[in-house]
Amino acid sequence: MKLAILDDYQGTAKDLADWSQLPAGTEVQFFQDHIADEDKLVERLKDFDLVMGMRERTPFPRSVLSRLPKLRLLITTGRRNASFDIPAATELGIAVCGTSGAGEGPTELTWGLILSLLRHIHEEDARSRQGTWGTTVGIGLKGKTLGLLGLGHIGSLVARVGAAFDMNIIAWSQNMTAERARECGATLVDKNALFKEADIVSVHLVLSDRSRGLVGAHELSLMKPTSYLINISRGPIVDEKALIDVLERKTIAGAALDTFDIEPLPLDHPLFKTPNTLICPHLGYVTDVGYEAFYSGVIENVRAFSSGEPISMINEDVLKSAQFRGFN
């Protein structure tokens, strides 16, 4: 069997798991470069039986999956991957599995972005290296209002850190209850109030049909000129054009972004030119413990699948399908 490990951007996959534990005869190949062109991607993967895609890096739509007749197992790091067409994989007889994760990378990155943006850490570092010493006045967090879109696992941990900074925590999501907000030390408000009152709006929602474009021109127009937007969840939750507009017009103070509509973000993208914008290359889950859990999970997936007893399946129905491509 041939296993492809895609989008190993940092070139660390070989060292973060014991690949000798793969079933005998499994050939593994690591790819650091990202291929956006579907024809080139198909050409690369046409001879592989097993493929691991790092979550939301390389998409696998029907148009790609239908041209990979040898593919039997598609693995995503984590429990979900919005860029994998799961129904198409099931129809084509391709099993899809996920892995566990580890650590609190997204929570930690959220606060790294907030602190760097409001205290101008990244700017002062660059200017200090150029010989300019001390040019900005930072914004203190104590007493400020943190508005959280979503209070799931990550949102609730972000709220806990905000409380440690003695911030006022408000929150909203479509199904949030006042009780859930209180459990997390937050106050439930309606969506408009959150954008009007918050000094920092931080997005912690899963991308879905309901959340896509949830933060649009209307919501951004409600924000104070001194407020900031943080998005480490998924790019399409925020209307990109509307965000660029308010940043260019400086009707909000700034934004820190870790996720985008298109990744990697093209060098000529307008977000690289907007004022007071901190850009990260989707680093939320990129930690040593997170990667170790991902890659070890891939090995577990392959071993289990090869033995005929797959684990962590996302599309179990495929096993009953006449189109299922089998274990060996």
C-alpha positions in Angstrom: 0.0 0.0 0.0 1.1 3.6 -0.6 0.3 6.3 1.9 0.6 10.1 1.1 1.0 12.6 3.9 0.0 15.9 2.5 0.8 19.6 3.3 3.6 18.8 5.8 4.4 22.5 5.6 7.0 22.5 8.4 8.7 19.2 7.3 8.2 17.7 10.7 5.9 14.7 10.1 8.7 12.2 9.8 10.0 13.0 13.3 6.7 13.3 15.1 5.5 9.7 14.9 6.9 6.2 14.6 6.1 5.4 11.0 7.8 2.0 11.4 4.5 0.9 13.1 2.7 1.0 9.8 1.7 -2.4 8.4 4.4 -4.3 6.6 4.7 -3.2 3.0 3.3 0.2 3.5 5.2 2.9 1.6 4.8 6.4 3.1 5.6 9.6 1.2 5.7 13.1 2.8 4.8 16.2 0.8 5.7 19.7 2.1 4.3 21.7 -0.9 0.7 22.6 -1.3 -1.0 21.9 -4.6 -4.1 23.9 -5.4 -4.6 22.8 -9.0 -6.9 19.8 -9.1 -5.3 18.2 -12.1 -1.9 18.4 -10.6 -3.2 17.0 -7.3 -4.8 14.1 -9.1 -1.6 13.4 -10.9 0.3 13.3 -7.7 -2.1 11.0 -5.8 -3.3 8.7 -8.6 -1.2 5.8 -7.4 -1.9 6.1 -3.7 -4.2 3.8 -1.7 -4.2 5.9 1.4 -4.1 9.7 1.8 -3.9 11.9 4.9 -5.0 15.5 4.5 -4.2 18.1 7.2 -7.5 19.7 8.1 -8.6 22.3 5.7 -5.3 22.5 3.8 -6.0 20.4 0.7 -9.7 20.1 -0.3 -11.1 16.8 -1.5 -14.2 17.6 -3.5 -16.1 15.1 -5.7 -14.1 16.4 -8.7 -10.9 15.1 -7.2 -12.2 12.0 -5.4 -13.9 10.7 -8.6 -10.5 10.7 -10.4 -8.6 8.7 -7.7 -9.8 5.1 -8.4 -7.1 3.5 -6.2 -8.0 5.6 -3.1 -9.5 3.5 -0.4 -8.9 5.4 2.8 -8.9 9.2 3.2 -7.8 10.5 6.7 -8.3 13.9 8.1 -6.5 15.2 11.2 -9.1 16.0 13.8 -12.7 14.9 13.9 -14.1 16.9 11.0 -12.9 18.5 7.8 -15.2 21.0 6.0 -13.0 20.7 2.8 -13.7 16.9 2.4 -16.8 16.0 0.5 -17.9 13.1 2.7 -21.1 12.2 0.8 -19.1 11.9 -2.4 -16.5 9.8 -0.7 -19.2 7.5 0.6 -20.8 7.2 -2.8 -17.5 6.3 -4.4 -16.7 3.7 -1.7 -13.9 5.6 0.0 -13.7 5.3 3.8 -13.0 8.5 5.7 -11.5 8.5 9.2 -10.4 11.1 11.6 -7.8 11.4 14.4 -7.7 12.7 17.9 -5.9 16.0 18.8 -4.1 17.2 21.9 -3.3 20.4 23.8 -5.1 23.7 23.6 -3.4 25.3 20.6 -6.3 27.3 19.3 -7.0 28.8 22.8 -3.4 29.7 23.3 -3.1 31.3 19.8 -6.2 33.4 20.4 -4.6 35.1 23.3 -1.3 35.3 21.5 -3.1 37.2 18.7 -5.0 39.4 21.1 -1.9 40.4 23.1 0.2 41.0 20.0 -2.4 43.1 18.3 -3.4 45.3 21.3 0.2 45.6 22.6 1.7 46.0 19.1 4.3 43.2 19.9 4.9 42.2 16.3 5.2 45.8 15.2 7.6 46.8 17.9 9.8 43.8 17.3 10.1 44.7 13.6 10.8 48.4 14.3 13.3 47.6 17.1 15.3 45.5 14.6 15.3 48.4 12.3 16.7 50.8 14.9 13.4 52.5 16.0 12.9 52.1 19.7 9.4 52.4 21.2 6.7 53.8 18.8 3.3 52.6 20.1 1.1 52.8 23.2 -0.6 49.5 24.0 -4.2 48.9 25.0 -4.8 47.3 28.5 -7.3 44.5 28.8 -8.5 45.0 32.4 -12.1 46.3 32.4 -12.5 45.8 28.6 -15.4 43.8 27.2 -14.6 40.5 25.4 -17.4 39.4 23.0 -17.3 35.7 22.2 -19.2 34.2 19.2 -19.5 30.7 20.5 -18.9 29.1 23.9 -17.9 25.6 23.0 -14.7 24.0 24.2 -12.4 26.7 22.8 -14.7 29.6 23.4 -15.2 28.6 27.1 -11.4 28.4 27.6 -10.9 31.8 26.0 -13.6 33.1 28.4 -11.7 31.7 31.4 -8.5 33.5 30.4 -10.4 36.7 29.8 -11.8 36.5 33.3 -8.2 36.1 34.6 -7.5 39.4 32.9 -10.5 40.9 34.8 -12.4 41.5 31.6 -16.2 41.7 31.2 -17.3 38.6 29.1 -20.3 38.7 26.9 -21.3 36.0 24.4 -23.8 34.9 21.7 -24.5 32.1 19.4 -27.6 30.9 17.7 -28.4 28.2 20.3 -26.7 29.6 23.4 -28.6 29.7 26.7 -28.2 32.1 29.5 -27.3 29.1 31.7 -24.5 28.0 29.4 -23.1 31.6 29.4 -23.2 31.8 33.2 -21.4 28.5 33.4 -18.5 30.0 31.4 -18.5 33.3 33.4 -20.2 35.2 30.6 -23.4 37.1 30.0 -25.7 36.2 27.1 -26.5 39.1 24.9 -28.1 39.3 21.4 -25.9 39.4 18.4 -26.2 43.1 17.7 -25.4 44.0 21.3 -22.3 41.9 21.2 -20.9 43.7 18.3 -21.9 47.1 19.7 -20.5 46.6 23.2 -17.4 44.4 22.7 -13.9 45.9 22.6 -12.7 42.6 21.2 -14.9 40.2 19.2 -13.5 36.7 19.0 -15.0 34.0 16.7 -15.2 30.5 18.0 -17.8 28.7 15.8 -17.8 25.7 13.6 -18.2 26.5 9.9 -21.6 25.4 8.7 -24.4 26.6 6.5 -25.7 28.6 9.4 -22.4 30.2 10.4 -21.1 31.0 6.9 -21.0 34.8 6.4 -22.4 35.2 9.9 -20.2 38.2 10.5 -21.1 40.5 7.6 -21.2 44.2 6.8 -24.0 44.8 9.2 -22.3 43.3 12.2 -19.0 44.9 11.4 -20.7 48.3 11.1 -21.9 48.0 14.7 -18.4 47.7 16.1 -16.7 50.6 17.8 -13.8 52.3 16.0 -11.7 51.3 19.0 -12.6 47.6 18.7 -10.8 44.6 17.3 -11.9 41.4 15.5 -10.1 38.0 16.1 -10.9 35.0 13.9 -9.1 31.7 14.5 -12.1 29.5 13.6 -12.8 29.5 9.8 -12.3 32.3 7.3 -15.8 32.1 5.6 -17.6 32.8 8.9 -16.5 36.4 8.3 -17.4 38.2 5.1 -13.9 38.9 3.8 -14.8 41.8 1.5 -16.8 43.5 4.3 -13.9 43.1 6.7 -11.4 44.5 4.2 -13.7 47.5 3.8 -13.9 48.4 7.5 -10.2 47.9 7.9 -9.3 50.1 5.0 -11.7 52.8 6.2 -10.4 52.3 9.8 -13.9 52.0 11.2 -12.5 49.3 13.5 -9.1 49.4 15.2 -7.7 46.2 13.7 -8.0 42.5 13.2 -6.0 39.3 13.9 -6.7 36.4 11.5 -5.6 32.8 11.4 -8.0 31.5 8.9 -9.0 32.6 5.4 -11.4 31.9 2.5 -8.4 30.7 0.4 -5.3 29.1 2.0 -2.4 29.6 1.6 -3.3 33.3 1.3 -2.0 34.7 -2.1 0.8 37.2 -1.7 -1.2 39.8 -3.6 -4.2 39.4 -1.3 -5.7 42.8 -0.1 -5.6 41.6 3.6 -1.8 41.9 3.4 -2.2 45.6 2.7 -4.9 46.5 5.2 -3.9 48.6 8.2 -3.3 47.1 11.7 -3.9 43.5 10.5 -2.1 40.6 12.0 -1.9 37.6 9.7 -1.1 34.0 10.8 -0.9 31.0 8.4 -3.6 28.8 10.2 -1.5 28.0 13.2 -4.3 27.3 15.7 -3.7 23.6 15.9 0.0 23.7 14.9 1.7 22.6 18.1 4.1 19.8 18.9 1.6 17.8 21.0 -1.1 18.5 18.4 0.9 17.2 15.5 2.1 14.2 17.5 -1.5 13.2 18.2 -2.5 13.8 14.5 0.3 11.7 13.0 0.1 8.9 15.6 -3.6 8.8 14.9 -2.9 8.4 11.1 -0.8 5.3 11.9 -3.6 3.9 14.1 -6.1 4.5 11.4 -4.0 2.7 8.8 -3.3 -0.2 11.1 -7.0 -0.6 12.0 -8.2 -0.2 8.4 -5.7 -2.8 7.2 -6.9 -5.3 9.8 -10.5 -4.9 8.6 -11.6 -3.1 11.8 -11.5 0.7 11.0 -11.6 3.2 13.8 -12.7 6.8 14.1 -14.8 6.6 11.0 -16.6 9.6 9.7 -18.7 7.7 7.1 -19.4 4.3 8.6 -22.2 3.8 6.0 -19.6 3.2 3.4 -18.8 -0.2 4.9 -22.2 -1.4 3.9 -22.0 0.0 0.4 -21.6 -2.2 -2.7 -19.1 0.5 -3.9 -16.8 0.0 -0.8 -13.3 -0.4 -2.1 -12.3 -2.8 0.7 -9.5 -3.0 3.2 -6.7 -4.6 1.2 
